């Protein structure tokens, strides 16, 4: 975009109105022209709900708007074609591609990189969209092709909320990510490499804020001992081996003192498993209550209060979704 393009001769108020009619991909491109265009875009006060950075064959940034915003967009940063070094240092991108709607690859554009490192790219988009965090740092390959120290240095300025392991990410890759990003205290895995918890019990016992395991394509073989080892404040488990009896036993152990750091638990039953209140609450002393749904706004559900030895109360609730039955457990100090 050249400086003599008529768009730049518009009054600032009119220019902002034009920008607001652009696709977000075009807006990001416009913001790169100069410091002035960057400030104009920032002044429009556009918002992005979530920013995710994925480490795959290349490094990509995904932007998810809020419900009323535009479509998702993905920016990918490509090294020079002759970059055959392994592990790859986090590079100065030779070219940058962007697309809207990942499935259809709409609005696909390609830029020569305007001299920005990946670190500077992240800083730029966070600045124009008023974002201070990277919601997810995701790994999808069996092995990380990038040099870990270089990757850590490139992202050192940013607050990362969740490490996300998906697709073919190996357990070894996940362990390295947790070692190099120890300040990230929330972990989500949708990778089949996590199907056997006996292989990563050293992760289960960590003092995490959130540990979320299980997805549609996984066959997570969770057992009662695995649940009792978890030391996270929030746990979320989706597994075909979950049973009402297992969760009932989990509650009984909690009453006796297990999982002392836990504040919230979510158990998702899959494969149309039958779950009834009688099995879930068998042998528990509980009190019927009504409470706000943990996951749905302005919806009340039946709940069942149980009390831990020592007086801490927890509330169990059961909800049905299209995917299956969900059990929630909220703990109140």
Backbone bond lengths (Angstrom), bond angles and torsions (degrees), N, CA, C in turn:
res aa  C-N    CA-C-N  psi(-1)  N-CA   C-N-CA  omega(-1)  CA-C   N-CA-C  phi
1 X - - - 1.458 - - 1.517 108.43 -
2 X 1.304 119.50 117.11 1.455 123.14 -175.21 1.512 110.92 -85.49
3 X 1.350 114.85 159.56 1.456 119.57 -174.47 1.515 112.84 -71.74
4 X 1.386 117.74 -18.79 1.463 118.78 -179.19 1.530 112.22 -93.29
5 X 1.347 117.03 10.38 1.467 120.18 176.79 1.529 109.20 -63.34
6 X 1.324 119.03 134.76 1.472 121.15 -174.23 1.516 114.31 -53.70
7 X 1.322 117.66 -27.68 1.458 120.31 -179.40 1.525 111.62 -52.42
8 X 1.322 116.56 -36.13 1.458 120.36 -175.11 1.528 113.13 -77.33
9 X 1.314 116.66 -9.46 1.459 119.18 178.58 1.528 111.92 -94.37
10 X 1.322 116.22 -0.31 1.461 119.77 176.58 1.525 110.43 -72.14
11 X 1.332 117.88 149.39 1.468 119.88 170.17 1.532 109.48 -58.99
12 X 1.312 116.22 151.33 1.464 119.74 -173.10 1.522 112.37 -58.33
13 X 1.339 117.76 -39.95 1.461 120.28 179.84 1.521 111.01 -62.13
14 X 1.344 116.58 -43.93 1.467 120.52 178.57 1.522 110.68 -67.13
15 X 1.334 116.02 -37.67 1.459 120.43 179.33 1.528 110.87 -62.01
16 X 1.321 116.54 -41.03 1.465 119.71 178.70 1.526 111.39 -63.54
17 X 1.324 116.68 -38.73 1.464 119.97 178.53 1.520 110.91 -63.78
18 X 1.334 116.59 -39.58 1.465 120.57 177.98 1.526 110.14 -64.99
19 X 1.326 116.72 -44.24 1.465 120.70 -178.81 1.525 111.02 -61.05
20 X 1.320 116.37 -38.25 1.461 120.02 -178.74 1.524 112.61 -66.45
21 X 1.326 117.46 -16.02 1.467 121.75 176.59 1.524 111.98 -91.47
22 X 1.314 117.55 -5.80 1.460 121.59 -178.83 1.526 110.75 -80.81
23 X 1.340 115.31 158.87 1.456 120.46 166.90 1.526 108.49 -69.00
24 X 1.333 116.15 153.14 1.461 119.27 -178.40 1.529 111.55 -61.47
25 X 1.327 117.84 -33.62 1.464 119.88 177.70 1.523 110.19 -60.19
26 X 1.331 116.53 -43.56 1.460 120.44 178.29 1.523 111.01 -65.65
27 X 1.325 116.30 -36.58 1.462 120.51 -179.46 1.528 110.61 -64.92
28 X 1.335 116.87 -42.97 1.465 119.53 177.64 1.521 109.76 -61.81
29 X 1.336 117.08 -44.96 1.460 120.27 177.35 1.517 112.15 -58.50
30 X 1.320 116.52 -42.96 1.462 121.20 178.71 1.522 110.88 -62.68
31 X 1.319 116.94 -38.97 1.469 120.58 -177.43 1.521 112.69 -66.27
32 X 1.339 116.95 -17.98 1.464 121.28 -177.94 1.522 113.04 -84.01
33 X 1.336 117.55 -10.40 1.464 120.63 -172.96 1.520 111.34 -64.15
34 X 1.316 117.61 -43.55 1.464 121.33 -176.68 1.517 109.22 -161.66
35 X 1.316 115.69 170.72 1.468 119.48 174.86 1.522 111.14 -61.53
36 X 1.336 115.90 -34.47 1.462 119.63 -179.81 1.525 110.74 -64.48
37 X 1.340 117.23 -46.08 1.470 119.11 -179.71 1.525 110.99 -66.83
38 X 1.333 116.31 -33.96 1.470 119.46 176.54 1.525 110.31 -61.57
39 X 1.325 116.78 -44.33 1.464 120.47 -179.33 1.526 111.59 -68.88
40 X 1.339 116.78 -35.67 1.468 119.82 177.84 1.526 110.01 -63.15
41 X 1.334 116.60 -45.82 1.466 120.39 179.45 1.529 110.06 -62.37
42 X 1.305 117.20 -43.67 1.473 120.02 179.43 1.525 111.12 -61.26
43 X 1.340 116.58 -37.25 1.464 120.31 -176.51 1.524 112.62 -67.75
44 X 1.343 117.18 -18.19 1.468 120.49 178.93 1.529 110.87 -74.33
45 X 1.331 115.29 -17.83 1.465 120.93 174.87 1.529 112.08 65.86
46 X 1.327 116.35 46.42 1.463 121.49 175.41 1.530 109.11 -75.78
47 X 1.317 116.19 149.49 1.458 120.27 -175.83 1.528 111.13 -124.33
48 X 1.316 114.75 143.12 1.457 122.75 171.23 1.525 107.35 -119.51
49 X 1.322 116.42 130.86 1.463 120.87 -176.98 1.521 111.78 -72.25
50 X 1.340 116.35 -38.58 1.461 118.99 -171.67 1.519 110.26 -150.31
51 X 1.325 116.49 137.03 1.456 123.11 175.53 1.525 108.00 -120.10
52 X 1.331 116.28 126.68 1.463 121.41 179.33 1.521 109.23 -125.30
53 X 1.309 116.39 137.29 1.462 121.57 176.97 1.518 108.17 -113.34
54 X 1.335 116.66 124.14 1.464 121.84 -176.95 1.518 110.52 -111.72
55 X 1.330 115.68 130.87 1.456 122.41 176.24 1.518 107.01 -102.72
56 X 1.325 115.64 107.02 1.469 122.19 -177.63 1.520 106.58 -132.08
57 X 1.342 118.52 -137.36 1.463 119.99 172.94 1.521 110.49 -62.09
58 X 1.322 115.48 -34.68 1.459 122.05 172.02 1.525 107.13 -130.13
59 X 1.309 116.03 173.38 1.461 120.72 176.70 1.518 108.64 -94.62
60 X 1.328 116.59 131.07 1.464 122.10 -177.86 1.522 109.83 -129.66
61 X 1.325 115.07 151.04 1.461 121.33 174.37 1.520 108.09 -120.25
62 X 1.303 115.94 127.79 1.464 122.30 179.50 1.525 109.05 -110.22
63 X 1.318 115.04 135.07 1.459 121.48 179.77 1.524 108.85 -117.06
64 X 1.315 115.87 120.73 1.460 121.17 177.13 1.523 108.74 -111.48
65 X 1.333 117.33 118.77 1.461 120.30 179.75 1.521 110.68 -77.95
66 X 1.321 115.94 175.79 1.456 118.88 173.03 1.527 109.50 -75.44
67 X 1.320 117.22 179.38 1.468 121.41 -172.93 1.522 112.73 -59.32
68 X 1.312 117.46 -31.71 1.462 120.96 -177.25 1.521 112.61 -93.02
69 X 1.329 117.27 1.47 1.454 120.56 -175.23 1.515 112.69 -90.16
70 X 1.338 116.58 -171.58 1.463 121.78 -178.89 1.526 111.41 -76.45
71 X 1.332 115.89 -175.31 1.458 120.35 -179.51 1.526 111.08 -70.98
72 X 1.328 114.60 160.82 1.457 121.21 173.68 1.521 110.04 -58.58
73 X 1.321 116.96 145.46 1.462 120.08 172.97 1.520 109.01 -132.18
74 X 1.342 114.93 149.99 1.462 121.93 -179.09 1.519 108.73 -128.22
75 X 1.326 115.75 127.57 1.456 122.55 175.61 1.522 108.02 -109.47
76 X 1.339 116.54 129.00 1.463 121.60 -178.65 1.521 109.52 -118.58
77 X 1.332 115.70 142.12 1.464 122.03 -173.13 1.524 108.92 -118.22
78 X 1.327 115.83 117.61 1.453 122.32 -169.80 1.520 110.76 -106.85
79 X 1.342 116.86 134.87 1.470 119.67 176.54 1.526 110.47 -77.70
80 X 1.314 115.76 176.14 1.463 119.47 173.32 1.523 109.12 -61.69
81 X 1.337 116.08 147.18 1.463 120.34 -175.46 1.518 112.63 -60.80
82 X 1.330 116.95 -26.26 1.468 119.33 -177.48 1.524 112.93 -93.68
83 X 1.335 116.33 16.20 1.464 120.23 179.89 1.527 109.41 -82.91
84 X 1.337 115.82 90.62 1.463 120.81 -177.49 1.527 112.07 -106.08
85 X 1.309 117.04 9.96 1.456 121.02 -179.79 1.525 110.59 -69.60
86 X 1.332 116.13 133.67 1.464 121.00 174.15 1.524 107.51 -132.57
87 X 1.342 120.12 126.86 1.467 124.98 -1.42 1.526 112.00 -70.77
88 X 1.319 115.41 150.31 1.457 121.27 -176.43 1.527 109.14 -81.91
89 X 1.342 117.56 126.31 1.465 117.13 170.79 1.522 109.34 -68.51
90 X 1.320 117.10 147.73 1.465 119.43 177.81 1.519 107.18 -63.32
91 X 1.315 115.75 118.04 1.453 124.12 -161.73 1.525 112.71 -98.59
92 X 1.337 114.11 166.10 1.451 120.60 164.80 1.526 106.33 -80.67
93 X 1.331 119.24 113.15 1.471 120.19 -175.71 1.526 111.81 -57.61
94 X 1.341 115.17 136.07 1.464 119.58 175.46 1.523 110.55 -81.12
95 X 1.316 116.06 -34.39 1.462 120.60 177.51 1.526 108.74 -147.32
96 X 1.306 114.35 161.04 1.458 121.50 -176.39 1.519 108.40 -133.15
97 X 1.328 117.10 131.14 1.461 120.66 175.70 1.522 109.19 -116.79
98 X 1.320 114.76 153.35 1.464 120.25 178.04 1.512 108.80 -141.41
99 X 1.320 116.26 146.54 1.457 120.52 177.00 1.520 109.43 -146.47
100 X 1.311 115.50 152.83 1.458 122.56 174.05 1.516 107.94 -109.87
101 X 1.311 116.42 137.59 1.467 122.17 -177.65 1.527 109.22 64.68
102 X 1.327 115.44 92.94 1.454 122.10 -172.87 1.521 112.04 -58.29
103 X 1.324 118.40 -35.78 1.462 121.32 -175.89 1.523 112.14 -67.63
104 X 1.329 117.12 -42.01 1.469 120.51 -176.78 1.518 112.91 -100.79
105 X 1.339 117.05 -7.69 1.462 122.56 -179.27 1.527 111.48 52.61
106 X 1.309 115.64 46.14 1.456 119.91 177.44 1.522 110.40 -73.68
107 X 1.340 114.50 155.20 1.461 121.32 177.63 1.527 111.77 53.25
108 X 1.324 116.70 43.61 1.464 120.47 179.17 1.520 109.04 -72.65
109 X 1.318 116.35 126.67 1.464 121.13 177.99 1.515 108.76 -133.32
110 X 1.319 115.77 157.57 1.455 121.14 178.45 1.518 109.08 -136.22
111 X 1.317 115.83 135.91 1.454 121.99 -179.33 1.522 109.36 -123.28
112 X 1.331 115.79 150.66 1.448 119.07 159.22 1.520 106.26 -75.79
113 X 1.321 116.19 137.74 1.458 118.64 -177.52 1.528 110.54 -65.53
114 X 1.334 117.51 126.69 1.468 120.22 -179.02 1.524 113.20 -80.74
115 X 1.328 116.71 40.33 1.461 120.10 174.82 1.511 115.18 79.50
116 X 1.334 117.73 20.61 1.463 120.99 -179.14 1.527 110.51 -101.93
117 X 1.325 116.28 130.91 1.460 119.86 170.52 1.522 108.70 -71.05
118 X 1.321 116.74 167.20 1.466 119.54 177.79 1.526 110.02 -61.04
119 X 1.319 116.63 -38.47 1.466 120.16 176.10 1.526 110.83 -57.84
120 X 1.343 116.73 -44.39 1.466 120.52 -179.44 1.531 111.38 -69.29
121 X 1.332 117.28 -33.37 1.465 119.76 175.30 1.532 110.40 -61.15
122 X 1.325 116.31 -47.10 1.462 119.62 -179.60 1.525 109.99 -62.24
123 X 1.327 116.42 -44.21 1.464 119.92 178.11 1.527 111.11 -58.68
124 X 1.333 116.09 -41.81 1.464 120.79 -176.98 1.530 111.16 -63.22
125 X 1.324 116.67 -50.32 1.469 118.40 -176.22 1.524 111.32 -70.59
126 X 1.325 117.06 -32.96 1.463 118.25 175.25 1.526 110.43 -63.92
127 X 1.321 116.04 -37.97 1.466 120.29 -178.54 1.522 111.14 -66.18
128 X 1.332 117.81 -48.95 1.467 119.00 -174.60 1.522 112.09 -73.13
129 X 1.339 117.91 -23.19 1.463 120.83 -179.58 1.533 112.94 -106.10
130 X 1.317 117.55 11.81 1.464 121.34 176.31 1.531 111.94 55.83
131 X 1.300 116.14 45.08 1.463 120.11 179.29 1.522 108.93 -114.61
132 X 1.312 116.63 138.39 1.466 120.43 -179.25 1.522 112.56 -113.58
133 X 1.336 117.33 3.09 1.460 120.24 -172.40 1.530 111.51 -136.78
134 X 1.314 115.09 155.72 1.460 122.56 163.77 1.525 105.61 -102.97
135 X 1.318 116.42 114.67 1.466 119.19 -174.68 1.518 112.00 -66.97
136 X 1.337 116.85 -44.56 1.461 121.50 -179.04 1.523 110.07 -131.60
137 X 1.323 116.07 134.43 1.458 122.22 164.25 1.516 105.31 -108.38
138 X 1.336 116.34 109.07 1.467 121.47 -168.42 1.522 111.37 -108.65
139 X 1.332 114.98 143.38 1.460 122.57 176.71 1.524 107.91 -125.56
140 X 1.344 115.77 131.27 1.465 119.68 -173.16 1.525 113.65 -125.43
141 X 1.335 118.65 -13.83 1.459 121.63 -178.61 1.524 111.15 -93.07
142 X 1.334 114.90 159.13 1.466 119.73 178.83 1.520 110.99 -60.06
143 X 1.331 115.99 -42.40 1.460 121.30 175.27 1.517 108.57 -126.44
144 X 1.307 116.27 147.26 1.461 120.56 177.56 1.519 108.14 -81.10
145 X 1.331 117.00 121.57 1.462 121.48 -178.05 1.523 112.26 -78.17
146 X 1.315 116.07 -10.03 1.457 119.88 -173.90 1.525 111.30 -96.98
147 X 1.321 114.92 147.63 1.452 121.13 176.00 1.527 109.03 -65.67
148 X 1.322 116.51 124.31 1.462 120.67 -172.46 1.523 112.28 -64.35
149 X 1.326 117.39 -41.45 1.466 120.23 -179.47 1.521 109.78 -64.33
150 X 1.332 116.00 -42.72 1.462 120.56 178.30 1.525 111.05 -62.52
151 X 1.334 116.97 -42.11 1.469 121.18 179.37 1.528 110.52 -64.79
152 X 1.304 115.96 -43.43 1.467 120.37 179.23 1.524 111.02 -62.25
153 X 1.337 116.71 -42.36 1.467 120.62 179.53 1.527 111.19 -64.32
154 X 1.345 116.57 -38.26 1.466 120.24 -178.07 1.524 111.88 -66.96
155 X 1.334 116.55 -27.18 1.470 120.37 -175.38 1.526 112.95 -110.12
156 X 1.322 116.57 11.74 1.467 120.02 -171.49 1.527 113.45 -64.08
157 X 1.332 117.38 -26.34 1.468 120.38 -176.27 1.524 113.30 -80.39
158 X 1.321 116.64 -14.08 1.457 119.38 -166.34 1.530 111.94 -104.09
159 X 1.309 114.49 143.05 1.459 120.68 174.94 1.524 108.45 -82.96
160 X 1.325 116.89 115.36 1.462 122.92 179.80 1.527 107.63 -103.47
161 X 1.326 116.44 127.89 1.459 119.94 -174.78 1.527 113.23 -87.45
162 X 1.342 116.95 -42.24 1.468 120.29 -171.34 1.526 110.27 -138.79
163 X 1.323 117.00 134.46 1.461 122.57 166.00 1.521 107.31 -88.81
164 X 1.341 115.72 127.68 1.460 121.28 -173.06 1.519 108.74 -123.33
165 X 1.340 117.16 119.36 1.457 123.15 -178.96 1.527 108.47 -110.21
166 X 1.341 116.45 125.00 1.459 120.29 -173.04 1.524 110.62 -142.80
167 X 1.331 114.94 173.03 1.467 122.96 174.20 1.524 110.83 52.78
168 X 1.350 116.76 -116.05 1.465 120.92 -172.92 1.524 113.08 -98.08
169 X 1.309 117.41 10.07 1.469 120.04 -178.27 1.530 109.99 -56.97
170 X 1.315 115.82 125.24 1.463 119.95 -178.37 1.522 110.52 -82.69
171 X 1.304 115.38 162.89 1.457 120.57 176.68 1.523 110.32 -62.41
172 X 1.327 116.76 -37.99 1.467 120.46 178.80 1.527 111.13 -62.42
173 X 1.332 116.80 -44.07 1.464 120.79 178.33 1.528 110.29 -61.61
174 X 1.323 116.82 -42.94 1.466 120.86 179.74 1.525 111.17 -62.89
175 X 1.319 116.41 -41.89 1.459 120.04 179.74 1.525 111.28 -64.12
176 X 1.335 116.51 -39.12 1.465 120.06 177.58 1.524 110.82 -65.36
177 X 1.328 116.38 -39.79 1.467 119.84 178.31 1.527 110.65 -61.70
178 X 1.315 116.90 -43.49 1.463 120.09 179.89 1.529 111.08 -66.98
179 X 1.318 116.62 -32.36 1.463 120.12 179.32 1.528 111.28 -70.84
180 X 1.328 116.62 -38.55 1.464 120.29 -175.86 1.522 112.92 -87.19
181 X 1.324 117.47 -15.22 1.466 121.12 177.20 1.531 109.40 -125.90
182 X 1.337 116.49 61.56 1.468 119.64 -173.54 1.522 113.99 -67.59
183 X 1.330 117.58 -18.37 1.469 119.22 -179.38 1.523 112.22 -75.52
184 X 1.336 117.29 -14.42 1.470 120.64 178.70 1.525 107.85 -82.51
185 X 1.320 116.79 115.95 1.454 120.86 -171.29 1.524 113.48 -107.14
186 X 1.323 116.74 15.44 1.468 120.28 176.58 1.522 108.71 -128.88
187 X 1.323 116.12 134.00 1.464 122.29 -175.77 1.520 109.28 -131.55
188 X 1.340 115.33 131.15 1.461 121.70 173.80 1.516 108.16 -125.98
189 X 1.318 117.51 131.37 1.460 120.57 176.16 1.518 111.22 -127.47
190 X 1.338 114.55 123.00 1.462 122.53 171.41 1.527 109.54 -114.38
191 X 1.326 116.85 22.28 1.461 121.61 -176.90 1.526 110.85 -96.67
192 X 1.335 117.71 135.97 1.469 120.29 176.70 1.523 113.56 -59.73
193 X 1.330 117.60 -17.25 1.465 120.31 176.94 1.522 111.70 -62.02
194 X 1.335 116.50 -17.29 1.459 121.67 -179.85 1.526 112.23 -99.02
195 X 1.314 118.17 15.70 1.467 120.21 -177.61 1.527 113.20 -64.46
196 X 1.332 116.93 -29.92 1.467 120.82 -176.13 1.529 110.13 -110.38
197 X 1.328 118.46 98.09 1.470 120.57 -176.87 1.527 114.10 -61.87
198 X 1.334 118.00 -20.02 1.462 118.82 179.74 1.524 111.66 -64.83
199 X 1.346 116.48 -17.15 1.462 121.06 -179.89 1.526 112.90 -85.18
200 X 1.325 117.29 -9.74 1.475 117.86 -176.89 1.533 111.12 -143.71
201 X 1.295 116.49 41.51 1.463 118.93 179.61 1.529 112.44 -66.34
202 X 1.333 116.45 -22.16 1.465 119.19 175.10 1.527 110.88 -66.27
203 X 1.340 117.61 -20.70 1.469 120.85 173.71 1.527 110.01 -82.35
204 X 1.323 116.89 -39.82 1.465 120.41 -179.09 1.525 111.88 -58.05
205 X 1.323 117.31 -35.38 1.463 120.22 -173.86 1.529 112.90 -85.79
206 X 1.323 117.74 -2.86 1.466 119.36 -178.14 1.528 111.40 -70.76
207 X 1.323 115.16 151.58 1.466 121.53 179.60 1.525 109.97 -82.35
208 X 1.311 116.74 69.79 1.459 121.70 179.95 1.522 110.38 -86.91
209 X 1.325 115.04 160.79 1.463 119.28 171.32 1.527 110.48 -78.73
210 X 1.342 115.63 -43.84 1.473 120.91 -179.02 1.523 109.02 -137.18
211 X 1.312 116.60 134.66 1.461 122.76 170.24 1.520 107.39 -129.63
212 X 1.336 115.68 115.98 1.463 121.42 -178.01 1.520 108.80 -122.49
213 X 1.333 116.64 121.81 1.461 122.36 -176.10 1.520 110.03 -129.80
214 X 1.344 115.80 135.74 1.455 120.35 172.81 1.504 113.94 111.16
215 X 1.354 114.12 140.11 1.457 121.49 179.87 1.515 107.80 -155.89
216 X 1.335 115.68 174.06 1.468 120.88 -175.43 1.524 112.80 -56.84
217 X 1.344 117.04 -40.46 1.460 120.49 -175.07 1.523 113.12 -87.92
218 X 1.311 117.16 2.70 1.458 120.52 -179.69 1.528 110.88 -97.02
219 X 1.326 114.35 157.89 1.466 120.68 171.76 1.518 107.47 -122.70
220 X 1.313 115.23 61.37 1.459 121.75 -175.85 1.525 110.20 -62.63
221 X 1.316 115.75 120.29 1.468 121.38 -176.86 1.528 108.95 -98.75
222 X 1.311 115.55 73.73 1.459 120.29 -176.93 1.517 110.05 -84.20
223 X 1.320 116.51 142.59 1.461 121.89 176.95 1.514 110.89 -126.48
224 X 1.316 116.51 170.33 1.459 120.85 -178.95 1.526 111.40 -59.77
225 X 1.327 117.54 -42.38 1.467 120.03 -179.93 1.524 111.09 -60.43
226 X 1.339 116.53 -37.26 1.467 119.84 178.67 1.531 110.54 -64.24
227 X 1.321 116.64 -43.53 1.466 120.21 179.13 1.525 111.09 -61.83
228 X 1.325 116.40 -40.57 1.462 120.12 -176.54 1.523 112.21 -71.61
229 X 1.330 117.34 -21.35 1.464 120.87 178.55 1.519 112.44 -79.85
230 X 1.319 117.79 -18.77 1.466 120.96 -172.79 1.520 110.62 -68.07
231 X 1.333 114.68 133.27 1.459 120.14 -175.38 1.525 111.53 -120.57
232 X 1.324 116.97 23.50 1.459 121.66 -178.91 1.522 110.51 -88.12
233 X 1.337 115.37 156.58 1.465 119.83 176.87 1.526 111.14 -69.44
234 X 1.329 115.73 -39.32 1.465 121.19 177.78 1.513 108.71 -124.47
235 X 1.328 116.98 131.04 1.462 120.61 174.38 1.524 108.76 -124.62
236 X 1.325 115.10 142.51 1.465 121.40 177.02 1.521 107.71 -136.40
237 X 1.327 116.46 122.03 1.458 121.93 -173.08 1.524 109.76 -127.59
238 X 1.333 115.84 127.36 1.461 121.82 172.56 1.519 107.10 -123.55
239 X 1.336 116.46 112.50 1.460 119.40 -171.92 1.521 111.42 -152.42
240 X 1.338 116.83 140.55 1.468 119.66 175.90 1.522 113.03 -72.37
241 X 1.334 117.53 -12.69 1.467 119.20 179.74 1.527 112.55 -93.94
242 X 1.327 117.14 -3.19 1.467 119.40 174.30 1.525 109.83 -65.13
243 X 1.312 116.95 138.92 1.464 121.55 174.12 1.527 108.91 -134.36
244 X 1.322 114.99 159.53 1.455 119.12 175.88 1.513 111.81 -60.05
245 X 1.327 116.56 -38.24 1.460 120.54 179.74 1.522 110.85 -63.83
246 X 1.355 116.84 -41.06 1.459 120.11 179.86 1.525 111.28 -62.70
247 X 1.329 116.13 -45.13 1.465 119.59 -178.90 1.531 110.24 -68.09
248 X 1.326 116.82 -35.52 1.465 120.81 174.75 1.532 110.59 -59.34
249 X 1.327 116.60 -45.12 1.464 120.77 178.10 1.525 111.01 -64.67
250 X 1.328 116.06 -35.99 1.462 120.71 177.28 1.527 110.46 -60.72
251 X 1.326 116.74 -44.68 1.467 120.12 178.69 1.532 111.20 -62.70
252 X 1.315 116.63 -39.71 1.466 119.87 179.66 1.529 111.14 -63.85
253 X 1.343 116.53 -38.95 1.466 119.67 176.86 1.523 110.72 -68.49
254 X 1.338 116.46 -36.53 1.471 119.20 178.13 1.526 110.19 -61.86
255 X 1.311 117.13 -42.34 1.473 120.83 178.42 1.530 110.54 -57.75
256 X 1.326 116.26 -35.08 1.468 120.35 -178.12 1.528 112.84 -83.85
257 X 1.365 117.16 -8.47 1.466 117.70 174.49 1.514 116.63 127.00
258 X 1.334 119.42 2.00 1.465 119.86 -179.86 1.530 110.96 -73.83
259 X 1.326 115.89 165.36 1.471 123.43 176.37 1.534 111.93 48.21
260 X 1.337 116.99 59.12 1.474 119.87 -172.54 1.527 114.38 -66.30
261 X 1.338 118.99 -23.51 1.469 120.60 -178.11 1.528 112.62 -87.98
262 X 1.302 117.68 -12.38 1.461 120.90 -171.63 1.525 112.11 -65.23
263 X 1.337 114.85 134.60 1.466 121.99 176.39 1.526 112.31 -117.04
264 X 1.338 115.93 -23.38 1.471 119.61 -178.27 1.525 108.61 -155.53
265 X 1.327 116.25 140.21 1.465 120.96 176.90 1.523 109.54 -136.60
266 X 1.323 114.78 144.19 1.466 121.87 177.97 1.522 107.73 -133.10
267 X 1.319 116.30 125.40 1.459 122.39 177.92 1.525 108.13 -119.63
268 X 1.326 116.50 121.00 1.464 120.50 -179.99 1.531 109.45 -109.56
269 X 1.322 115.48 120.37 1.460 122.21 -179.65 1.526 108.74 -92.11
270 X 1.332 116.53 132.52 1.464 120.89 -174.90 1.524 110.23 -119.62
271 X 1.332 115.21 179.20 1.472 122.20 178.15 1.528 112.26 58.24
272 X 1.332 115.65 35.06 1.474 121.40 176.46 1.528 113.10 56.22
273 X 1.325 115.60 33.91 1.462 118.55 177.52 1.526 110.43 -63.68
274 X 1.301 115.09 138.46 1.455 120.17 177.25 1.522 109.13 -77.05
275 X 1.301 115.77 136.70 1.454 121.32 177.60 1.516 107.89 -143.85
276 X 1.307 116.29 124.52 1.461 118.45 177.67 1.520 110.26 -126.04
277 X 1.306 113.82 158.85 1.465 120.67 -176.72 1.521 111.16 -60.57
278 X 1.317 116.97 -37.55 1.461 120.58 -175.71 1.533 111.23 -61.71
279 X 1.333 116.59 -44.13 1.465 120.12 179.34 1.519 110.74 -66.65
280 X 1.322 115.70 -43.65 1.462 121.00 -175.86 1.527 111.90 -64.37
281 X 1.333 116.61 -35.21 1.466 120.69 -173.31 1.526 113.34 -105.16
282 X 1.317 117.16 6.35 1.462 120.80 -175.69 1.533 111.06 -57.37
283 X 1.328 115.71 126.50 1.460 121.15 176.83 1.515 115.05 78.44
284 X 1.332 117.75 3.53 1.462 121.29 179.08 1.523 110.18 -98.23
285 X 1.311 116.45 140.75 1.462 120.74 171.11 1.525 106.96 -88.31
286 X 1.316 116.63 116.14 1.463 119.73 -175.02 1.521 110.28 -138.40
287 X 1.337 113.39 163.80 1.459 121.26 177.61 1.521 108.43 -125.51
288 X 1.326 117.32 131.16 1.468 121.44 178.30 1.528 110.21 -69.19
289 X 1.345 115.24 135.61 1.469 120.91 177.57 1.528 108.31 -141.73
290 X 1.319 115.70 167.23 1.464 121.89 168.87 1.520 107.21 -112.30
291 X 1.327 116.53 139.17 1.457 119.55 -179.58 1.518 109.94 -147.21
292 X 1.331 115.49 162.44 1.453 120.87 175.05 1.519 109.25 -70.07
293 X 1.324 116.23 138.28 1.457 120.86 178.31 1.524 110.22 -57.61
294 X 1.334 117.82 134.79 1.464 120.13 177.99 1.525 113.15 -64.19
295 X 1.340 117.84 -22.02 1.463 120.70 -171.84 1.522 114.16 -120.41
296 X 1.331 118.71 -14.58 1.470 120.84 -176.34 1.520 110.15 -122.31
297 X 1.305 115.97 129.74 1.458 120.45 -178.15 1.529 111.00 -72.89
298 X 1.306 114.61 143.35 1.468 122.27 173.90 1.531 113.17 59.10
299 X 1.318 115.85 30.82 1.470 121.15 177.88 1.523 108.33 -126.04
300 X 1.325 115.65 128.78 1.460 120.57 175.31 1.524 109.93 -99.80
301 X 1.333 115.70 144.36 1.465 120.74 179.59 1.526 108.92 -134.33
302 X 1.329 115.22 164.35 1.461 120.24 174.25 1.524 109.57 -72.67
303 X 1.318 115.49 140.87 1.448 120.57 177.01 1.514 110.93 -134.23
304 X 1.335 114.88 165.98 1.460 120.58 -176.84 1.529 107.73 -137.69
305 X 1.322 115.36 111.79 1.463 120.96 -179.01 1.519 110.83 -81.50
306 X 1.333 116.06 131.63 1.458 121.42 170.05 1.526 107.48 -124.78
307 X 1.332 116.70 158.24 1.464 120.90 -174.35 1.525 109.42 -125.04
308 X 1.309 115.05 131.81 1.450 122.96 179.39 1.531 109.84 -79.78
309 X 1.317 116.91 151.17 1.459 120.37 171.62 1.528 108.14 -57.42
310 X 1.311 116.95 118.56 1.455 120.70 -173.87 1.510 112.13 115.23
311 X 1.353 116.60 -14.90 1.453 119.80 170.85 1.511 117.33 106.30
312 X 1.345 119.02 -8.94 1.463 120.30 179.13 1.526 110.23 -68.88
313 X 1.338 116.26 133.82 1.470 121.05 -178.74 1.525 110.67 -100.40
314 X 1.315 115.15 146.97 1.459 122.10 173.84 1.515 109.60 -136.07
315 X 1.336 116.41 146.65 1.463 120.59 -177.86 1.520 110.23 -118.30
316 X 1.321 115.45 126.09 1.467 123.34 177.62 1.524 108.49 -96.40
317 X 1.325 116.89 137.41 1.466 120.41 171.92 1.517 108.85 -139.57
318 X 1.338 115.47 153.61 1.465 122.51 -178.55 1.521 108.04 -123.91
319 X 1.334 116.68 130.60 1.457 120.35 178.83 1.525 110.15 -135.21
320 X 1.323 115.58 143.90 1.460 122.61 179.13 1.524 109.17 -101.45
321 X 1.348 116.74 132.80 1.461 121.60 172.83 1.521 108.79 -124.99
322 X 1.321 116.53 178.59 1.464 120.38 177.42 1.520 111.28 -63.66
323 X 1.342 116.92 -27.02 1.459 120.35 -177.38 1.526 112.84 -86.26
324 X 1.312 117.48 -22.17 1.458 119.26 -178.76 1.515 111.55 152.24
325 X 1.319 114.80 -168.23 1.458 121.26 -179.26 1.528 110.09 -86.84
326 X 1.331 114.85 143.00 1.453 121.63 178.36 1.521 109.44 -125.78
327 X 1.315 115.84 135.01 1.457 122.00 173.90 1.523 107.69 -113.71
328 X 1.331 115.72 129.36 1.459 121.74 178.80 1.523 108.93 -116.97
329 X 1.316 114.43 145.42 1.462 120.36 179.39 1.520 108.60 -135.74
330 X 1.329 116.27 112.04 1.462 122.14 -179.96 1.515 109.30 -108.50
331 X 1.318 115.60 133.57 1.460 120.67 -176.21 1.521 108.99 -110.38
332 X 1.311 115.68 132.80 1.463 121.98 -177.27 1.521 108.84 -119.32
333 X 1.323 115.65 119.09 1.472 120.21 178.55 1.530 109.88 -75.00
